[in-house]
Amino acid sequence: MGNTKSAEKKGIGALNWTLLLVIGFSAQIAWVIENNWFANFLYSDFGAQLGVVTAMTICSATATTFSALFFGTLSDRIGSRKKLIAWGSILWGIFTIAFGLTHYLRDSIYNDVMLVGVTIVAADTIMSFFGSMANDAGYNAWYADMMDDSNSGQIGAVAATLPVIGTLVGTLVGGMFVNGLATEANPQAGYIIFFSVAGGVTVLVGIASFFLLKDAPTLKPVKDGGFWHQFGSTFNFRRFAANRELALVFLTLCIFFIGYNCYFIHIMNWMNYTLGFTDPSLILGIPLLIAVAMSIPFIKIINNKKVPAVAAFATILSILGCLFVYFVVGNMQSSFDTENALNFAANWPCFVGIILVGIGYVVFMQAMTVWMKRLYPEEHRGQFEGIRIMFFVFFPMIAGPLLADPICRAFGEKVYQVVDNGNLIFVTAQRAGEMGYDISSIAEGYLPVNELFIAAACVTALALIPMSIAAKIYKERNKS
């Protein structure tokens, strides 16, 4: 099942490198909007709807997974990634813009939690469906088609680094839009403009892909019976499990990202409302820039067939980062300068914590991308992207939020959204009453809590078990 192609030296060309960067970057900006800013927009516009964030994440993961499996099968059958990337990007961009427009429904549905949930979840789910069509079934399979032993480290590094660069740029630029373009009449104006600009760029990338992108010359249509027969063959887990190393790598990926999704889907709201930073984008963005720079030396180590060692190092670093956030950041948050995020003397624990988990995430993805994609069968790369999504997105984005939700409710306190000096804030029932609010007419909710990080550390540690078994198989396979 593994790719046994010889390590023939070949370049992928300047145009392909450019497309790899541009398409991947625009996709990651769109994903960071969904993963970070949508939940922040929801809290700001509709209240601390923890349950809606959980439902939104689960439905998004389901749509993403089905889309990756469906279009991955279609991509293999028609022998083309280009069409999926182009059409998927155009539709993805359109529905990114549409999500921001849900703001104009706020006045009519604010106090109806069910209607808020259905509206927000539906908008996000549709966006995820087309995003996965473009990125998971199209783009990821496209660059996997170009990988060989001579370039896997470089392509893997780009693929692993782009999500972090996307998070970095999306967070910093998003913060500029959200904080800089908000008005007293419309505090959400920055969100709407940001979503519209990012969506428009994604549409343009899709259009450009029609003219510039070419499929790998080795890609040929692969048909195994009818469409639904081939689609169903994805769930032939006996065949999948026959490649024990790949199955263990996917299991490692799954466990790591269950821990990751315990906290990351809530991280902007945690910084914004739990810690109280007025501009959390700087606290998240600057450490991630450092994390990207510090991940560069690992490219050579990965190319020297030290993938399992790098993955183990990254996992341990992620665990230490989560523990640091819980024990250090959690105990020092009263001393932070929340009005000036760049006050390093006061806010250094936040920067150190995010740097640790950031390096862990980047290097882990860098190693795992190379490890798993080199094990894909050439004739079924599109389908195996769908299987990857099940372990990378579907299971983690269901289990992670379902674990986080009761933790926030158990360790957090019920809060209510009020206006204080023109700013939207969350306060307890007692404080809302003191401010003259009738809490029966205000949407209630919960804020993310520090305990999410200790839960994430415990779950992430479990990823070392299947990883150690896979590492032994990897070592045996690479003896020659």
Secondary structure per residue as TSV (DSSP state, phi and psi in degrees):
chain	resnum	aa	ss	phi	psi
A	1	M	-	360.0	-28.5
A	2	G	-	-70.0	162.5
A	3	N	-	-82.0	114.2
A	4	T	-	-104.4	14.2
A	5	K	-	-60.8	140.9
A	6	S	-	-66.2	157.2
A	7	A	-	-83.4	57.2
A	8	E	-	-70.0	132.7
A	9	K	-	-73.2	125.4
A	10	K	-	-155.2	142.4
A	11	G	-	-91.7	157.1
A	12	I	-	-98.5	-6.3
A	13	G	-	91.5	150.9
A	14	A	H	-62.9	-39.8
A	15	L	H	-63.6	-43.8
A	16	N	H	-65.5	-38.1
A	17	W	H	-62.7	-41.5
A	18	T	H	-63.2	-46.0
A	19	L	H	-65.3	-38.7
A	20	L	H	-56.4	-42.5
A	21	L	H	-75.4	-47.9
A	22	V	H	-69.3	-48.9
A	23	I	H	-64.8	-44.3
A	24	G	H	-63.3	-40.2
A	25	F	H	-66.7	-46.1
A	26	S	H	-63.3	-36.6
A	27	A	H	-64.9	-41.3
A	28	Q	H	-69.9	-31.8
A	29	I	H	-62.7	-43.7
A	30	A	H	-63.5	-40.3
A	31	W	H	-67.7	-38.8
A	32	V	H	-68.4	-30.5
A	33	I	I	-62.0	-45.8
A	34	E	I	-68.4	-45.6
A	35	N	I	-76.0	-30.9
A	36	N	I	-110.7	-52.8
A	37	W	I	-81.1	-28.1
A	38	F	H	-62.3	-44.7
A	39	A	H	-66.2	-38.3
A	40	N	H	-66.2	-41.3
A	41	F	H	-61.7	-42.3
A	42	L	H	-61.6	-47.5
A	43	Y	H	-62.0	-41.5
A	44	S	H	-68.7	-38.9
A	45	D	H	-93.8	-34.2
A	46	F	H	-121.8	2.0
A	47	G	-	100.3	173.9
A	48	A	-	-77.8	70.1
A	49	Q	-	-87.7	77.5
A	50	L	H	-59.3	-41.7
A	51	G	H	-64.1	-35.6
A	52	V	H	-69.1	-38.9
A	53	V	H	-61.1	-42.9
A	54	T	H	-62.8	-48.0
A	55	A	H	-63.4	-40.1
A	56	M	H	-61.9	-42.4
A	57	T	H	-67.0	-43.1
A	58	I	H	-66.8	-46.4
A	59	C	H	-65.5	-38.1
A	60	S	H	-62.3	-43.2
A	61	A	H	-63.6	-39.2
A	62	T	H	-65.3	-45.9
A	63	A	H	-64.4	-41.2
A	64	T	H	-60.7	-44.0
A	65	T	H	-67.5	-47.4
A	66	F	H	-61.2	-42.6
A	67	S	H	-61.8	-44.5
A	68	A	H	-62.9	-40.8
A	69	L	H	-69.2	-45.7
A	70	F	H	-64.3	-54.1
A	71	F	H	-76.2	-24.2
A	72	G	H	-64.2	-42.7
A	73	T	H	-64.0	-45.4
A	74	L	H	-61.0	-41.7
A	75	S	H	-61.2	-43.2
A	76	D	H	-64.7	-39.3
A	77	R	H	-70.2	-39.4
A	78	I	H	-89.7	-10.0
A	79	G	T	66.8	40.8
A	80	S	-	-150.8	131.4
A	81	R	S	-99.8	-26.0
A	82	K	H	-56.6	-47.3
A	83	K	H	-63.2	-38.1
A	84	L	H	-67.8	-42.3
A	85	I	H	-62.6	-46.0
A	86	A	H	-68.1	-58.3
A	87	W	H	-65.1	-40.2
A	88	G	H	-62.1	-41.6
A	89	S	H	-64.5	-41.0
A	90	I	H	-61.9	-48.7
A	91	L	H	-69.0	-35.8
A	92	W	H	-59.3	-47.1
A	93	G	H	-63.1	-41.2
A	94	I	H	-60.6	-43.4
A	95	F	H	-80.1	-17.9
A	96	T	H	-67.1	-42.8
A	97	I	H	-62.4	-42.5
A	98	A	H	-62.5	-32.9
A	99	F	H	-60.5	-43.8
A	100	G	H	-62.8	-28.5
A	101	L	G	-72.9	-9.7
A	102	T	G	-63.4	-18.1
A	103	H	G	-54.9	-35.0
A	104	Y	G	-74.9	-2.9
A	105	L	G	-96.3	-3.9
A	106	R	H	-55.9	-49.8
A	107	D	H	-61.3	-30.0
A	108	S	H	-88.9	-18.2
A	109	I	H	-125.7	5.0
A	110	Y	T	-52.4	-48.2
A	111	N	T	-88.3	-0.7
A	112	D	-	-99.3	92.9
A	113	V	H	-58.7	-39.5
A	114	M	H	-63.4	-45.0
A	115	L	H	-69.1	-38.2
A	116	V	H	-58.6	-46.6
A	117	G	H	-61.0	-48.0
A	118	V	H	-62.7	-43.9
A	119	T	H	-63.9	-51.0
A	120	I	H	-66.6	-44.4
A	121	V	H	-65.0	-41.6
A	122	A	H	-63.2	-44.6
A	123	A	H	-62.2	-43.1
A	124	D	H	-69.7	-37.6
A	125	T	H	-64.8	-43.3
A	126	I	H	-63.5	-42.9
A	127	M	H	-60.3	-43.8
A	128	S	H	-62.7	-37.6
A	129	F	H	-59.6	-49.5
A	130	F	H	-76.0	-29.2
A	131	G	H	-63.6	-40.9
A	132	S	H	-69.5	-35.2
A	133	M	I	-57.1	-46.6
A	134	A	I	-74.7	-47.7
A	135	N	I	-88.3	-50.4
A	136	D	I	-80.0	-52.6
A	137	A	I	-77.0	-29.7
A	138	G	I	-96.5	-71.7
A	139	Y	I	-61.3	-48.6
A	140	N	I	-62.7	-40.4
A	141	A	H	-69.5	-34.4
A	142	W	H	-61.4	-48.2
A	143	Y	H	-77.0	-24.5
A	144	A	H	-64.9	-33.2
A	145	D	H	-61.3	-26.4
A	146	M	H	-93.3	-9.0
A	147	M	-	-77.7	139.1
A	148	D	-	-143.8	-176.5
A	149	D	T	-64.2	-22.9
A	150	S	T	-85.0	-20.2
A	151	N	T	-125.8	1.6
A	152	S	H	-63.1	-35.7
A	153	G	H	-64.2	-44.1
A	154	Q	H	-68.2	-47.9
A	155	I	H	-65.4	-40.8
A	156	G	H	-62.2	-38.6
A	157	A	H	-65.4	-42.8
A	158	V	H	-62.2	-46.6
A	159	A	H	-62.4	-36.0
A	160	A	H	-79.3	-30.9
A	161	T	H	-81.5	-32.5
A	162	L	H	-56.6	-41.9
A	163	P	H	-59.4	-35.7
A	164	V	H	-74.8	-41.7
A	165	I	H	-62.7	-40.3
A	166	G	H	-61.4	-42.7
A	167	T	H	-63.9	-42.4
A	168	L	H	-60.4	-56.2
A	169	V	H	-67.4	-44.5
A	170	G	H	-61.4	-35.2
A	171	T	H	-73.0	-48.3
A	172	L	H	-68.3	-47.9
A	173	V	H	-67.0	-40.6
A	174	G	H	-59.5	-40.8
A	175	G	H	-62.5	-37.7
A	176	M	H	-63.2	-43.3
A	177	F	H	-66.7	-51.7
A	178	V	H	-62.8	-44.5
A	179	N	H	-86.1	-29.5
A	180	G	H	-87.4	-24.6
A	181	L	S	-109.8	2.7
A	182	A	-	-69.4	142.3
A	183	T	-	-123.9	161.5
A	184	E	S	-62.8	-35.0
A	185	A	S	-72.8	-33.0
A	186	N	-	-142.6	87.8
A	187	P	T	-62.6	-18.4
A	188	Q	T	-94.4	6.7
A	189	A	H	-57.8	-39.4
A	190	G	H	-62.9	-40.2
A	191	Y	H	-60.8	-48.2
A	192	I	H	-62.3	-44.3
A	193	I	H	-66.4	-42.5
A	194	F	H	-60.9	-47.9
A	195	F	H	-61.9	-37.6
A	196	S	H	-69.3	-42.6
A	197	V	H	-65.4	-47.7
A	198	A	H	-63.2	-41.1
A	199	G	H	-63.9	-39.9
A	200	G	H	-63.6	-40.6
A	201	V	H	-63.4	-41.0
A	202	T	H	-62.6	-39.4
A	203	V	H	-61.5	-45.4
A	204	L	H	-63.0	-38.0
A	205	V	H	-63.6	-39.8
A	206	G	H	-62.3	-43.4
A	207	I	H	-64.0	-44.2
A	208	A	H	-62.3	-32.9
A	209	S	H	-63.1	-31.6
A	210	F	H	-57.9	-35.6
A	211	F	H	-97.9	-27.7
A	212	L	H	-107.2	-30.7
A	213	L	-	-84.6	139.2
A	214	K	-	-126.7	142.8
A	215	D	-	-71.3	156.9
A	216	A	-	-60.5	137.6
A	217	P	T	-62.1	-21.9
A	218	T	T	-83.4	-9.0
A	219	L	-	-75.9	122.8
A	220	K	-	-127.2	151.9
A	221	P	-	-60.8	136.6
A	222	V	-	-125.3	112.8
A	223	K	-	-117.1	126.3
A	224	D	-	-120.9	83.7
A	225	G	S	74.1	-154.8
A	226	G	S	-74.6	170.5
A	227	F	H	-57.7	-51.0
A	228	W	H	-69.7	-27.2
A	229	H	H	-65.9	-43.8
A	230	Q	H	-68.9	-38.8
A	231	F	H	-60.2	-45.6
A	232	G	H	-66.2	-25.9
A	233	S	G	-66.4	-17.5
A	234	T	G	-59.2	-32.2
A	235	F	G	-91.3	16.4
A	236	N	-	-80.2	79.5
A	237	F	H	-70.9	-17.2
A	238	R	H	-65.3	-43.8
A	239	R	H	-66.6	-40.6
A	240	F	H	-63.4	-46.7
A	241	A	H	-69.0	-16.9
A	242	A	H	-61.6	-30.6
A	243	N	S	-90.1	86.2
A	244	R	H	-60.8	-37.8
A	245	E	H	-63.5	-47.5
A	246	L	H	-63.8	-39.9
A	247	A	H	-61.4	-41.7
A	248	L	H	-69.7	-36.2
A	249	V	H	-64.0	-44.2
A	250	F	H	-63.6	-38.7
A	251	L	H	-64.8	-40.4
A	252	T	H	-59.9	-46.8
A	253	L	H	-57.5	-44.4
A	254	C	H	-62.0	-49.6
A	255	I	H	-64.5	-43.3
A	256	F	H	-56.7	-44.6
A	257	F	H	-82.1	-14.8
A	258	I	H	-65.3	-46.0
A	259	G	H	-62.0	-44.0
A	260	Y	H	-59.6	-42.9
A	261	N	H	-78.7	-4.7
A	262	C	H	-63.3	-38.9
A	263	Y	H	-114.9	-32.4
A	264	F	G	-68.7	-33.6
A	265	I	G	-66.2	-17.6
A	266	H	G	-107.8	3.2
A	267	I	H	-66.4	-37.0
A	268	M	H	-66.6	-42.7
A	269	N	H	-68.8	-33.1
A	270	W	I	-63.3	-45.2
A	271	M	I	-69.0	-42.0
A	272	N	I	-71.8	-49.2
A	273	Y	I	-106.6	-34.1
A	274	T	I	-79.0	-50.2
A	275	L	S	-80.5	-28.9
A	276	G	-	94.2	13.6
A	277	F	-	-70.7	132.6
A	278	T	S	-73.7	-27.8
A	279	D	-	-131.7	80.5
A	280	P	H	-68.7	-15.0
A	281	S	H	-61.5	-32.3
A	282	L	H	-71.9	-38.3
A	283	I	H	-65.4	-33.7
A	284	L	H	-86.7	-40.5
A	285	G	H	-71.3	-47.3
A	286	I	H	-63.3	-47.0
A	287	P	H	-61.1	-34.0
A	288	L	H	-68.1	-32.7
A	289	L	H	-62.6	-42.4
A	290	I	H	-65.1	-40.1
A	291	A	H	-61.6	-41.5
A	292	V	H	-62.4	-45.9
A	293	A	H	-62.0	-38.8
A	294	M	H	-77.3	-11.1
A	295	S	H	-86.7	-14.8
A	296	I	T	-57.8	-43.6
A	297	P	T	-60.2	-19.9
A	298	F	H	-75.2	-13.0
A	299	I	H	-59.0	-47.3
A	300	K	H	-66.5	-38.1
A	301	I	H	-63.8	-40.9
A	302	I	H	-65.5	-42.3
A	303	N	H	-64.0	-22.1
A	304	N	T	-89.9	20.9
A	305	K	T	61.3	43.1
A	306	K	-	-113.6	32.0
A	307	V	H	-56.9	-50.6
A	308	P	H	-59.8	-38.7
A	309	A	H	-64.6	-41.2
A	310	V	H	-65.1	-43.0
A	311	A	H	-63.0	-40.8
A	312	A	H	-65.8	-43.2
A	313	F	H	-58.7	-45.4
A	314	A	H	-64.3	-39.2
A	315	T	H	-64.7	-45.3
A	316	I	H	-63.1	-39.7
A	317	L	H	-64.5	-39.0
A	318	S	H	-62.8	-41.6
A	319	I	H	-62.2	-47.0
A	320	L	H	-61.6	-38.4
A	321	G	H	-62.3	-44.9
A	322	C	H	-64.0	-41.2
A	323	L	H	-64.8	-38.9
A	324	F	H	-62.1	-44.9
A	325	V	I	-60.6	-44.9
A	326	Y	I	-66.9	-50.0
A	327	F	I	-82.5	-35.1
A	328	V	I	-95.7	-57.1
A	329	V	I	-61.1	-43.5
A	330	G	H	-60.9	-32.7
A	331	N	H	-91.1	-9.1
A	332	M	H	-115.7	4.7
A	333	Q	G	-64.1	-22.6
A	334	S	G	-70.5	-16.2
A	335	S	G	-97.2	1.3
A	336	F	-	-74.9	147.9
A	337	D	-	-91.4	90.4
A	338	T	T	-75.2	-15.9
A	339	E	T	-85.3	-22.6
A	340	N	-	-128.9	91.0
A	341	A	T	-61.1	-26.5
A	342	L	T	-84.9	7.8
A	343	N	-	-78.5	85.4
A	344	F	H	-63.4	-32.8
A	345	A	H	-60.9	-37.1
A	346	A	H	-89.7	-33.8
A	347	N	H	-105.5	12.0
A	348	W	H	-55.6	-34.8
A	349	P	H	-59.8	-37.5
A	350	C	H	-64.0	-43.9
A	351	F	H	-64.9	-43.6
A	352	V	H	-63.9	-44.6
A	353	G	H	-60.4	-45.5
A	354	I	H	-70.7	-33.5
A	355	I	H	-62.3	-44.0
A	356	L	H	-63.4	-50.5
A	357	V	H	-70.0	-29.6
A	358	G	H	-67.0	-47.0
A	359	I	H	-62.7	-42.6
A	360	G	H	-57.5	-44.8
A	361	Y	H	-66.2	-48.7
A	362	V	H	-61.9	-49.0
A	363	V	H	-69.1	-36.7
A	364	F	H	-60.3	-48.8
A	365	M	H	-65.2	-36.3
A	366	Q	H	-59.3	-47.6
A	367	A	H	-71.8	-45.3
A	368	M	H	-69.7	-32.5
A	369	T	H	-60.4	-47.2
A	370	V	H	-66.7	-44.7
A	371	W	H	-58.1	-51.1
A	372	M	H	-78.2	-39.1
A	373	K	H	-69.6	-26.0
A	374	R	T	-75.3	-9.1
A	375	L	T	-99.1	-6.1
A	376	Y	S	-67.3	140.1
A	377	P	-	-70.3	135.3
A	378	E	G	-57.1	-39.2
A	379	E	G	-79.7	-7.4
A	380	H	G	-133.5	34.6
A	381	R	H	-64.0	-38.1
A	382	G	H	-60.6	-46.8
A	383	Q	H	-64.5	-39.3
A	384	F	H	-71.1	-22.6
A	385	E	H	-64.3	-37.1
A	386	G	H	-63.8	-42.2
A	387	I	H	-64.5	-40.9
A	388	R	H	-58.2	-41.5
A	389	I	H	-62.9	-33.5
A	390	M	I	-60.1	-40.5
A	391	F	I	-87.3	-25.3
A	392	F	I	-90.9	-33.6
A	393	V	I	-118.9	-57.6
A	394	F	I	-59.2	-61.6
A	395	F	H	-64.8	-46.9
A	396	P	H	-63.8	-38.1
A	397	M	H	-82.6	-2.7
A	398	I	H	-96.6	-51.3
A	399	A	H	-67.4	-42.3
A	400	G	H	-59.2	-56.2
A	401	P	H	-63.4	-35.8
A	402	L	H	-66.7	-28.3
A	403	L	H	-77.2	-39.4
A	404	A	H	-69.6	-38.1
A	405	D	H	-56.7	-55.2
A	406	P	H	-66.3	-27.5
A	407	I	H	-65.5	-44.3
A	408	C	H	-63.3	-38.6
A	409	R	H	-72.6	-34.4
A	410	A	H	-76.3	-39.1
A	411	F	H	-102.6	-9.9
A	412	G	S	-100.4	176.9
A	413	E	-	-121.0	142.1
A	414	K	-	-62.9	134.4
A	415	V	E	-128.1	164.8
A	416	Y	E	-133.7	142.9
A	417	Q	E	-86.8	124.7
A	418	V	E	-134.8	171.1
A	419	V	E	-108.0	128.0
A	420	D	E	-131.7	113.8
A	421	N	T	54.4	39.2
A	422	G	T	83.9	-1.4
A	423	N	E	-108.2	141.4
A	424	L	E	-81.9	123.1
A	425	I	E	-134.3	165.4
A	426	F	E	-112.3	131.3
A	427	V	E	-134.4	165.4
A	428	T	-	-73.7	168.9
A	429	A	H	-60.4	-41.2
A	430	Q	H	-62.6	-45.8
A	431	R	H	-66.1	-38.8
A	432	A	H	-61.5	-40.6
A	433	G	H	-64.5	-40.8
A	434	E	H	-63.5	-28.7
A	435	M	T	-86.3	0.6
A	436	G	T	90.5	15.7
A	437	Y	-	-93.8	144.4
A	438	D	-	-93.3	106.5
A	439	I	G	-67.4	-16.0
A	440	S	G	-67.9	-17.7
A	441	S	G	-106.0	9.9
A	442	I	S	-117.9	137.1
A	443	A	-	-65.9	132.1
A	444	E	E	-99.4	163.0
A	445	G	E	-173.8	-168.0
A	446	Y	-	-132.9	147.4
A	447	L	-	-96.6	155.1
A	448	P	-	-62.0	147.3
A	449	V	-	-118.2	160.4
A	450	N	T	-63.6	-26.4
A	451	E	H	-62.7	-16.2
A	452	L	H	-59.4	-32.3
A	453	F	H	-76.1	-34.3
A	454	I	H	-70.0	-36.1
A	455	A	H	-64.7	-42.2
A	456	A	H	-62.4	-40.9
A	457	A	H	-62.5	-42.4
A	458	C	H	-64.9	-44.0
A	459	V	H	-67.0	-45.5
A	460	T	H	-59.8	-35.1
A	461	A	H	-60.2	-30.7
A	462	L	H	-66.8	-22.0
A	463	A	T	-65.3	-21.7
A	464	L	H	-68.5	-20.6
A	465	I	H	-69.3	-60.4
A	466	P	H	-64.9	-29.6
A	467	M	H	-62.8	-40.7
A	468	S	H	-66.1	-35.5
A	469	I	H	-69.8	-43.7
A	470	A	H	-62.7	-34.5
A	471	A	H	-63.6	-36.8
A	472	K	H	-64.9	-41.3
A	473	I	H	-66.0	-41.9
A	474	Y	H	-58.5	-44.6
A	475	K	H	-63.1	-41.8
A	476	E	H	-64.6	-41.2
A	477	R	H	-66.8	-29.6
A	478	N	T	-103.2	16.9
A	479	K	-	-64.9	-39.4
A	480	S	-	-73.4	360.0
